[in-house]
Amino acid sequence: MSQRNELPDPDKFPDADVVIFDGQCNFCKSQIRTLQRLNCCGNRLTFISLHDPRVAEKYPDLTHEMMMAQMYVVSQAGSRHGGSDAVRYLTRRLPTLWLAAPLLHLPGTARLWRWLYQQVAKRRYKIAGKSCDGDACSVHFD
């Protein structure tokens, strides 16, 4: 898959944060390409599909079910940020997202952002479909 070649790989940039996303989700891949464009100030982020076998090896605490429910960012220090909390974390990490930080960090809004994120995440395949190699989707998605 050509996208895999375009995105910084965690093995090549071990000092960067790792974004774990659903590589079979067309909506997710589109958002990750946008995020990579916003990652313009150095390689602060690397990207890996939750379906990559390395994810289970490196992050055994993140179950397949957890990662199917939301994207995760694993910081350089090893902390895990999931879903809207990951988005909020990225607004502090990437200078290109700093303008969004005040809105996403308004006191009392975290619950709203989590709910909105969950609504989109639940419908991501309906929004843009999914792409799989062979019958790979049938393993987890029937």
N, C-alpha and C positions, 0 to 999 in steps of 0.2 A: 504494500500500500504506500503510495507516494507521500501521504501526509506524515507517516512515521518518519520519513527521511527529513522532512521540513522542521519538525519540532525538536527542540533540544532534549536529548536523552539524559535521564538521571545518572546513568553510568559514565557519561562523558563530562558531566558537570556536578561532581559530588558535593560542592559547596552551595548549591542552589536549593531552593524550596522545590518540593515535588507536588505537582497537581495530578491527582488520580481522577480520571473521568471515564465515562462510558464510551469507549471507542467504537461501539456498534450503533450509537445514537447519532443520527445526522444533525439534530439540533445541538447536541453537546459538542460535536466536532466543529460546528460552525462557531459556537461560543468560544471554544478553545483557540481556534484560529484568530479570532478577535483579541483574545487575551494575549496571545503570542505577539500580535502587532503592538499591543500596549506594553509589552515587556521589552521596550526599546532601549532601556537604559542599562544595558548589560544583561547577562544571563542570570537574572534573579530567580527565574522559574524554569523548571523542566517539566515534561509532561509524559504521562504513561497511561495507557488504557488499563482499566481494572481487569480486563480480560487477558492481559499479559501475565504469563506464569511468574514473572519476577515479583509481581505485587504480592502474591500469597507468601512468597519466600521472605520478602523484606518487611512486610507489614502484616504479620499473622493476627494481630489484634483487630484488624479491620476485616470483618466478614464480607463475603460476597453480597449478602443481603443488605448490609450497611452501605456498601459502595453503590449498589443498584438504587438505593433510595436517595443518595446525594453525592455530589462531588466532594473530594477531600483534598486539602492542602496539608502536606507534612512539612513543617518548618525545618530549617537547618538545625534547630535545637531539638527536633523530634516531636514537638507538640502537634497534635492533630486538630484540624479545623474542618468541620463539615457543613455543607449546604450554605445557607445564608451567612453563617459565621465565617466560612471560608471566604465568601465574597467580601465581607466586612474586613477580614484580615488582609485581603489583597488590596483594599483601598488604602491601607496603611503601608503596605509593602512597595507598591508601584507608584512612583511620582505621577504618572499619567492618570491615575485614578484618585488622586488626592482631592480633586474637586467634588467627587461623589461622597467622600468620607463624612462630611458634616451631616448630610441627609441620612446616611445609613447608620450613623452613630447617635442620632437624636435620642435623648433619654426616653425610655419607655417604648421604643419602637422595635426592639429586637424580636419580640413575639410576632409582630405583624410581618417582618421580613422573613422569619422562619416559615410562617404559614404561606406567604406568597411563593416562596421558593418551593415548598412542598407541592403546591398546586401545579406549578409548571413541571416539576420533576415527575410527578405522577402521569402527566399527559405528554411527556416529551416524544414518545414514539408516534402519538397521534398528530403532534404538531409537524414533525418532519420525517417520520419513518425511521427505519434502522437499516443498517448494511451489515451483512455477515458474509463470511467466507463459507461456501458450501451450505451445509445444514447446521452451522454453528449456533444459530439463534434458537433452533428447536431444543437444544440442550437445556437452556434455562428459561425460555420464554413461552413455552406452550401453555 
